[in-house]
Structure formats: structure tokens, C-alpha cells
Amino acid sequence: MCGITGVFNCKNSVNIENFYKAHLKIRHRGPDDEGFLCNINNELQLLRGDDTIGAFHTRKHIKSIKQSSLVIGHRRLSILDLSSRGHQPQSYRDNYIVFNGEIYNYIEIREELKEFGYTFNSSSDTEVVLKAYHKWGPSCFSKFNGMWAMAIYDSQTNSVVLSRDRFGQKPLYFFIENDCLVFSSENKFIRKFYDDKFTVNDDYINDYINKGIADHNDSSAFEKISELEPGNYLKFDAGGISIKRFWDFEPSFKRFSEEDALSQFSTLFEDALKLRMRSDVEVGCLLSGGLDSSLIVCLLHALGYIEDNKFQTFSAVFEEKEYSEKRYMDLVQSKTNCKANFIYPKKEGIQDKMNTLLFHAEMPFRSLSFYSKYQIYQSVANDSNIKVALIGQGSDEAFGGYTADYYTAITSYLGSFQLKKASALIKFLLRERKISKKQILLSVLKRINPGILSSKYYNKATFDKITVTALREYLKNDDRNSMAHGIEVRSPFMDYRIMEFAFQLDLDHKINKKIVRTYSENIVPDEILKRKDKMGFVSPQEQWQQNYLKKYIISAYDDLRKYNTFLNMDAEKKLLDTYFKTKTNWQRVWRIYCYATWLKTLKGI
């Protein structure tokens, strides 16, 4: 788990001083080590930086180099093979790599490569990745079970290949101009390298404010800085750029018996969890009061991973009782005897933290869950030795955990003429979620199209939650908050085998996460299993906006008149006045406040 940076110019040299200053902008992503690869007078050399570990202090310092056509940088957070053998960049034959992420099945791939005659000098997954690329080329990406963003330089072909995991758990941005490729784990490196010449991408901001979506395509909040989309790899050389997909899974439909579905899920989930416990540093877990994170902790206990009062969990608890899930967290702690840590995010810290939060987010964020998560990871870093944190991300998207999934399920049942099942779901929404008949009707009508007659309809209609939005945004936020504090996050539910299983699974096994609930019986406390409400990772945001943040919001709206490029601020001010009277449309108010604050901080980022 690390950060990567790079500049590759096919025709000219670039200024190394500018590179290193920009590289230091992502220092937080790798506090343990750094290293560099440069092309100096047509000779490739490995260099050190200010934070390079002692084993490599005989190398030239990158500050001693003035110009180079190629410079690739790495910041290391040591998780596997903590020795100097895990240092990056690493090389093998003609290939050099910088790698951010974890390949959980690296041991199995290493054993496979040994059968082809490969030998290994370390116990790191990076060496496995590099030699897998040497053996199989870009097809190796399909063999990896993990999360990653990587760059591989091939000195024989004078080309760079960038690759990103299937779901975008690890970020990777790039910019191409005048035969020069610039890339990084965070776009602040690219902006700093070019002295902040980039303008705000109004299309991105329009989607954020008016549609409430972000990180759903290859664009970023800045014009011309692109995001390599998940499941893709990019090749860049003197001939130009090409981008190809290596993960081309399509949702389908396969009818499972309840016994077979449960058996397959059990096998996949337990293996995914075991793989994500591979670590040379201490592992903990973020725990909410919901099913997914509770299942992770309780299953670890059932599998023998948790010793009394040694495995640590971290949870956000709010003083506002209607938002507190502490009683559910206490049930998990009582069952597993884990060491529970509680963090109490307070409204008084929000305004003071906004600049820091936006520095790490790099773009406006949609809710204050970002603030709460930041404080949790800060506590993990300050109050424990944990470097890896498990999270429950991905389960809702894969197994129908959202209210919107009910609307899609009702539509699917109507399309297959299963009227009793459609009626049962409607009654559930009316009774348990307190959704009006009008809202249900409108939501279902919006989904009706010829595709509802297909057995694949539900899986195809919900697959966008994985590949487009909003999971990509959630994963980005988890990465930014955790890496701000030198913590790696891993989600067992994001195992690609589980996702592929979920999106061929019959709807009857999915809605309201039925298969996850059935599996969790006798593992998770009954009170958690039987919860009818769904809170997600929430905060008392609406209340905080109405009181503590009110003066800051009003001030931000006034400031926005100076910086805004496309909003009608007279109309927005009327909506704001209405909001403070009626409490309606609080989400839009937050988005505009966050956008206004972000614009003011850009020059300081």
C-alpha cells in the first residue's frame, strides 16, 4: 500500500526539481520509504530521496539530478515483507515497477511462477507482480485477486504500462500533453508538477451539484486530468496511447438452489476474508452497527483469528442518540471479546478540518461521513499499531442492500409476472421503510423498459452501482482517508469472485442481502440480523447544518458569488433561505457549501 508518481517524456527531458517537489505532495501515502528510477544519459539508475531507508543511502540522491526523460517515484507503506527487500522501484530483466496495493493471492501466483523456473528474493507481492508481468504480459492482471494501481516501465520497448484494479479501489490519475505522460496516485502531484495550471472541470462539478454523483467516469475535478478507469490498463510510448480492458465481466443469470447458493457464498466469503488477513503488520476492523462489518468481526472470531481483547475494532459514535449504533457494536464486542475503540466525531471540529479534508479528497465530497471516517482512521493511527483495517464496503451494492434495489426488484418481478413477490416487496417498503405509495409507483415506472422481460434484468440494472457510481466514490473516499494516516483498508466483499458470483445470482437470493443474512445466522447476534432500519455510515449532518454550520454556510454562499463560474447564485440563495425554514434539500446545500470551500482552498493545495 503506497503512492506512485511518474513522468515519461518520449522526446524531451523534464525538470527533476519540479518532479520531487510535486512528489512530496503525496508523502502521506507512504511514510516508511521512498525510491526513484531515472534515465540519466540513456542509463537507467535507481535513486534515493530524503526518506529512503538506510540500506540504499549509497545511491545518488534525486536532488543531484537536473533533467531526465523518465522519472518514476514510489512512497512505501510497508505491509508485506517489511525488510529492505520490499523497497521500490523493483526491477526484473527489462521491466521496472512501482506498485500501490495488495495482491491477496500472491502466494498462489508465486508458486505457479516457480513451476516455470522463476525464483524469488523477497516475500513481497510486488516481486510476484513484476515476474507475473514478465511471464504473461498484460494478461497477468486477470490473474490478480486484489486492489492496485501500478506503473511498469519496459526499457526494451521504451514504454510505460499503467494498470488499475477491477473496481477502482486504488486511485490512478494521468495527464498527457506534448508526448509526455504524467501519472500519480493523487492528482495533486500532477497539478503541482505543472504549477497548478489546471482549471476546474465544470462538467464534473455540475454532476456533483445537480445530480449528486461523482467519480463515475474517466474525468476528474480538473480539466484534462483523467482517471484511468477500473479494470483497464494503459500503454504509452512514442506511438501514442492505447487503453484496453482486462476485466470484461458481464452480468448474467443463473438459477441456484438455496443450498448451492449458500454453499458457494460461504466458500467464497471465507476464503476472501482469509486472504485479506495476510499481513506482516497488525490488522483491525472498522465496525458499524450494520450487518456487513459485524459479520467480518464475528466470522474472524468463529475462524479463530481473534484472541481475547487483542483484535481491535474502531467505531464512530454520535452524541445524538437517533444516530448512535453503539448498542449493536456492544453486542459484537460482547460476542467476540474484541477490543472496542469508540470515536466521537463532534460538529465543533468540522470547520477547522475542512481544508485538511479537502486537501486529501482533492474534490468536494457529498456528505460528512468523510469527516467521520477521517477521524476514525486518525484514531487507528494514533491509538494503535494497526496498519491494515478491514471494512464492509461492497456488500450493499452486490446483494441488494439499498432501498433503490427494491424498486428494481419490484420492476423485475413485474416483468416476469411474479406479482405476489412484487406485492410483498411493496408491503415491506410501506411498512418498514415508510415509503409512500406514490414514491414507489414513480420509482418503478421510471425503471420500466423492454429489458424487464429478461431474467438478467435485475443484475444488469444494478451492476452500475459497481462499475459507475456510487461505489467508486466510496472506495476513493476510503482510500483518501485511510492513506492520509498511513492505514491500508481491505474489504472482503470486494473480492472479484464474490462480485462475479453476486451478479449472476437469482434475485430471490439477493434482495435485502438475503444470502448474507442467511449465512450470518449463528455467527452474528440476532438483534443485528433482525434490524429493520438501515442507517449506513451516517452522521447527524442535517442537524449540524441547521445550527453549528449555519453561519459558515451563509458565508460560503456569499463567497461563492466571487468564485462561481456557472451557478445562479440568486436562485441558490433563495433555496438556502427556504432550507433554513423548512429543512428541505439539505443535501444540495451541503454540496454547494463544500464546493465553495473547496474553491477557496485550491491555491493552498
HUPE-V405125 format. One record per pair of residues at least 12 apart in sequence whose C-alpha atoms are under 8 Angstrom apart, sorted by the first residue. I is the first residue (numbers start at 1). J is the second residue. D is the distance in whole Angstrom. If there is no record, write none. Layout:
# HUPE-V405125
i->(I:I)
j->(J:J)
d->(D:D)
This chain:
# HUPE-V405125
i->(1:1:1:1:1:1:1:1:1:1:1:2:2:2:2:2:2:2:2:2:3:3:3:3:3:3:3:3:3:3:3:4:4:4:4:4:4:4:4:4:4:4:4:5:5:5:5:5:5:5:5:5:6:6:6:6:6:6:6:6:7:7:7:7:7:7:7:7:7:8:8:8:8:8:8:8:9:9:9:9:9:10:10:10:10:10:11:11:12:13:13:13:13:14:14:14:14:15:15:15:16:16:16:16:16:16:16:17:17:18:19:20:20:21:21:22:22:22:22:22:23:23:25:25:25:26:26:26:26:27:28:28:28:28:29:29:29:29:29:29:29:30:30:30:30:30:30:31:31:31:31:31:32:32:32:32:32:32:32:33:33:33:33:33:33:33:34:34:34:34:34:34:34:34:34:34:34:34:35:35:35:35:35:35:35:35:35:35:36:36:36:36:36:36:36:36:36:37:37:37:37:37:38:38:38:38:38:39:39:39:39:40:40:40:41:46:46:46:47:47:47:47:48:48:48:49:49:49:53:55:72:72:73:73:74:74:74:74:76:77:79:79:79:79:79:80:80:80:80:80:80:81:81:81:81:82:85:85:85:86:86:86:86:90:90:90:91:92:92:92:94:94:94:95:95:95:95:95:95:96:96:96:96:97:97:97:97:97:98:98:98:99:99:99:99:99:100:100:100:100:101:101:101:101:101:102:102:102:102:103:103:103:103:103:103:103:104:104:104:104:104:104:105:105:105:105:106:106:106:106:107:109:109:110:113:113:118:138:138:139:141:141:142:142:145:145:146:146:147:147:147:147:147:147:147:148:148:148:148:148:148:149:149:149:149:149:149:149:149:150:150:150:151:158:159:159:159:159:160:160:160:161:161:161:161:162:162:162:163:163:163:163:163:164:164:164:164:164:164:165:165:165:166:166:166:166:166:167:167:167:167:167:167:168:168:168:168:168:168:169:169:169:169:170:170:170:170:171:171:171:171:171:172:172:172:172:172:173:173:173:173:173:173:173:174:174:174:174:174:174:175:175:175:175:179:179:181:187:187:188:188:196:198:198:198:199:199:200:200:200:201:201:201:201:202:202:202:204:204:204:205:208:208:209:209:209:210:212:212:213:213:214:214:214:215:215:215:215:215:216:216:216:216:216:216:217:217:221:230:231:231:231:231:232:232:232:232:233:233:249:250:251:251:251:251:251:251:251:252:252:252:252:252:252:253:253:253:253:253:253:253:254:254:254:255:255:256:256:258:261:261:261:262:262:262:265:265:265:266:268:268:269:269:269:272:272:272:273:273:276:276:276:279:281:281:281:282:282:282:282:283:283:283:283:283:283:283:284:284:284:284:284:284:284:284:284:285:285:285:285:285:285:285:286:286:286:286:286:286:287:287:287:287:287:288:288:288:288:288:288:289:289:289:289:289:289:290:290:290:290:290:291:291:291:291:292:292:292:293:293:294:294:294:295:295:295:296:296:297:297:298:298:298:298:298:299:299:301:302:306:306:307:307:308:308:308:309:309:309:310:310:311:311:312:312:312:312:313:313:313:313:314:314:314:314:314:314:315:315:315:315:315:315:316:316:316:316:316:316:316:317:317:317:317:318:318:318:318:318:319:320:323:323:323:328:328:331:332:332:335:343:343:343:345:345:347:347:348:350:351:351:354:355:355:355:357:357:357:358:358:359:359:360:360:360:361:361:361:363:363:364:364:364:364:365:365:366:366:366:366:367:367:367:367:368:368:369:369:369:370:370:372:373:373:374:374:377:377:377:377:378:380:381:381:381:386:387:387:387:388:388:388:388:389:389:389:389:390:390:390:390:391:391:391:391:392:392:392:393:393:393:393:394:394:394:394:395:395:395:396:397:397:397:397:398:398:398:398:398:399:399:399:399:399:399:399:399:400:400:400:400:401:401:401:402:405:405:406:406:406:407:407:407:408:408:408:408:408:409:409:409:409:410:410:410:410:410:411:411:411:411:412:412:412:412:414:415:415:415:416:416:416:416:426:432:432:433:456:458:459:459:459:459:460:463:517:542:542:545:545:546:546:553:556:556:556:557:557:557:557:557:559:560:563:563:564:576)
j->(29:30:76:77:78:79:99:100:101:102:488:29:30:74:75:76:77:99:100:101:26:27:29:30:74:75:76:99:100:184:185:72:73:74:75:98:99:100:150:151:183:184:185:23:72:73:74:182:183:184:185:189:70:71:72:73:181:182:183:184:19:69:70:71:72:180:181:182:183:69:70:71:160:180:181:182:69:70:179:180:181:69:179:180:237:238:69:179:69:67:68:69:70:67:68:69:70:66:67:68:62:63:65:66:67:68:71:63:66:193:193:62:63:192:193:188:189:190:192:193:73:189:188:189:192:75:186:188:189:75:483:484:485:486:75:76:77:483:484:485:486:75:76:77:78:483:486:51:75:76:77:486:51:52:53:75:76:77:78:51:52:53:75:76:77:87:48:49:50:51:52:53:73:74:75:76:87:88:47:48:49:52:73:74:75:87:88:89:48:49:62:71:72:73:74:88:89:70:71:72:73:89:68:69:70:71:72:68:69:70:71:67:68:69:68:59:60:89:59:60:61:62:60:61:62:61:62:63:84:84:89:98:89:98:88:89:98:99:88:486:279:280:281:387:388:123:124:125:279:280:281:122:123:124:280:280:121:122:124:122:123:124:126:126:127:130:130:130:131:134:154:155:156:130:134:152:153:154:155:130:152:153:154:130:150:151:152:153:150:151:152:126:148:149:150:151:148:149:150:170:146:147:148:149:170:125:146:147:148:125:129:144:145:146:147:148:144:145:146:275:276:278:144:145:146:275:125:128:129:144:125:128:132:128:131:132:131:233:246:246:163:246:246:247:495:496:165:495:164:165:166:167:168:169:170:163:164:165:168:169:170:162:163:164:165:170:171:172:185:162:163:164:163:237:235:236:237:238:235:236:237:233:234:235:236:233:234:235:228:231:232:233:234:228:229:230:231:232:233:230:231:232:230:231:232:247:496:230:231:466:467:472:494:229:230:231:472:475:476:472:475:476:479:185:475:476:479:185:186:227:476:479:184:185:186:227:228:185:186:187:225:226:227:228:187:190:225:226:227:228:190:224:225:226:238:240:236:225:362:362:605:603:222:223:224:222:223:221:222:223:220:221:222:223:221:565:566:219:220:221:221:366:591:588:591:592:588:366:588:469:470:469:470:473:468:469:470:472:473:467:468:469:470:472:473:229:468:363:467:245:246:247:248:244:245:246:247:245:246:500:460:456:459:460:463:500:503:504:456:459:460:503:504:505:455:456:459:503:504:505:506:504:505:506:505:506:505:506:509:505:509:515:515:518:519:498:501:515:519:497:498:492:493:498:492:493:495:296:492:490:491:492:388:386:387:388:385:386:387:388:311:312:386:387:388:389:390:311:312:313:314:386:387:388:389:390:297:312:313:314:389:390:391:313:314:315:389:390:391:313:314:315:329:391:315:316:325:328:329:537:325:326:327:328:329:528:328:528:534:535:536:517:524:528:529:392:393:395:391:392:329:332:524:520:523:524:390:392:332:336:332:335:336:523:524:523:524:336:523:336:338:337:338:336:337:338:337:338:339:338:339:338:339:338:339:340:341:338:339:340:341:340:341:342:343:376:380:329:340:341:342:343:376:342:343:344:345:372:373:376:342:343:344:345:344:345:346:539:540:344:540:538:539:540:527:528:525:524:525:525:375:376:379:372:375:544:548:548:371:549:552:597:597:598:601:370:371:374:598:601:601:605:480:481:484:477:480:481:595:598:591:594:595:598:591:594:587:590:591:594:541:587:590:591:539:541:537:538:539:477:481:539:478:481:481:482:481:482:485:487:485:487:485:486:487:487:486:487:488:487:488:489:490:487:488:489:490:489:490:491:492:489:490:491:492:491:492:493:475:491:493:494:471:491:493:494:493:494:513:513:462:465:466:471:463:466:499:502:503:502:510:511:512:513:514:515:516:510:511:512:513:511:512:513:512:462:511:425:511:512:440:443:444:444:447:458:461:462:422:458:507:511:422:423:425:426:444:444:447:448:452:452:453:457:458:452:452:453:454:452:453:454:455:440:532:533:533:504:507:503:504:505:507:503:503:529:583:586:586:590:580:583:593:593:596:597:569:573:592:593:596:596:596:596:599:596:589)
d->(8:8:7:5:7:7:8:5:4:6:6:5:5:7:5:5:5:7:5:7:7:8:5:6:6:5:7:8:6:7:6:8:6:5:6:6:7:7:7:8:8:5:6:7:6:5:6:8:6:4:7:7:8:6:4:6:8:6:5:6:8:8:6:5:6:7:6:4:7:6:5:7:8:6:5:7:5:6:6:4:6:7:6:6:7:6:7:7:6:6:5:4:8:5:6:6:8:6:5:7:8:7:6:5:5:7:8:7:7:6:6:8:8:8:8:8:5:7:5:5:7:6:7:6:8:8:7:8:7:7:7:6:7:7:6:7:7:5:6:8:6:4:4:4:8:8:7:8:7:6:6:7:8:8:8:8:5:5:6:6:5:6:6:5:7:7:7:6:8:6:5:8:7:5:5:6:8:7:6:5:6:6:6:5:7:7:6:6:6:8:7:7:6:5:6:8:6:8:5:5:7:7:6:8:5:4:7:6:6:5:7:8:6:8:8:7:8:8:5:5:6:6:6:5:6:6:6:8:8:7:8:8:7:7:6:7:6:8:8:7:6:6:6:7:8:7:5:7:6:5:8:7:5:5:7:7:7:6:8:7:8:6:8:8:7:8:8:7:7:8:6:5:6:8:8:7:6:5:6:8:6:5:7:7:7:6:4:6:6:5:7:7:7:6:4:7:5:5:6:7:7:5:4:6:7:7:6:6:6:6:8:6:6:4:6:8:8:6:5:6:6:7:7:6:7:7:6:6:8:8:8:7:8:6:8:7:8:8:8:7:8:7:6:7:7:7:7:7:8:5:8:8:8:6:6:8:6:5:8:7:5:7:6:5:7:6:6:6:7:6:5:7:7:7:7:6:5:8:6:5:7:7:5:4:6:5:5:6:8:8:6:4:6:7:7:6:6:6:6:6:5:7:5:4:7:6:8:5:7:7:7:7:8:7:5:7:6:7:8:7:5:7:7:8:8:7:7:5:7:8:7:8:6:5:7:6:6:6:6:6:7:6:4:6:8:8:6:5:6:7:7:6:5:6:7:7:7:7:7:7:7:8:6:6:8:6:6:6:5:6:7:5:5:5:8:8:8:7:7:6:7:8:7:7:6:7:8:7:8:7:7:7:7:6:8:7:8:6:5:8:5:5:7:7:8:7:7:6:8:6:6:5:8:6:4:6:7:6:7:7:8:7:6:5:7:8:5:6:5:7:7:6:5:8:6:5:7:7:4:6:6:5:6:6:7:6:7:7:7:8:8:8:6:8:7:7:8:8:7:7:6:7:7:7:5:8:6:8:5:7:8:7:8:7:6:7:7:5:6:7:8:8:6:6:5:6:7:6:5:6:8:6:8:6:5:6:7:7:5:6:5:4:6:6:5:6:6:6:6:6:6:5:7:8:6:7:7:8:6:7:5:7:8:5:5:7:8:7:8:8:7:8:8:6:7:5:8:7:6:5:8:6:7:7:7:6:8:7:8:8:7:8:6:6:6:6:8:6:7:7:7:8:8:8:5:6:6:5:5:6:6:5:6:6:5:6:7:7:6:5:6:6:5:6:7:7:7:8:8:6:5:6:7:6:5:6:7:7:8:7:6:6:5:7:6:7:8:7:8:7:7:7:6:6:8:6:7:8:7:8:7:6:7:6:7:6:7:7:7:8:8:8:8:8:6:8:7:8:6:8:8:6:6:7:7:7:6:8:8:7:7:6:5:6:7:7:8:7:6:8:8:8:7:8:7:6:6:6:6:7:8:8:8:7:5:7:7:6:6:7:6:8:6:7:7:8:7:5:6:6:5:6:7:7:6:5:6:6:5:6:8:7:6:5:8:6:7:7:8:6:7:7:7:8:5:6:6:8:8:7:8:6:7:7:8:8:6:6:7:7:5:6:7:5:8:8:8:6:5:5:6:7:5:6:8:7:7:7:7:8:7:6:6:7:7:6:7:8:8:6:7:7:5:8:7:7:7:6:7:7:7:6:8:6:6:8:5:5:8:8:6:8:8:8:6:7:7:8:7:5:7:8:8:8:7:7:8:6:8:8:7:8:6:6:6:7:8:7:8:7:7:7:5:8:7:8:7)
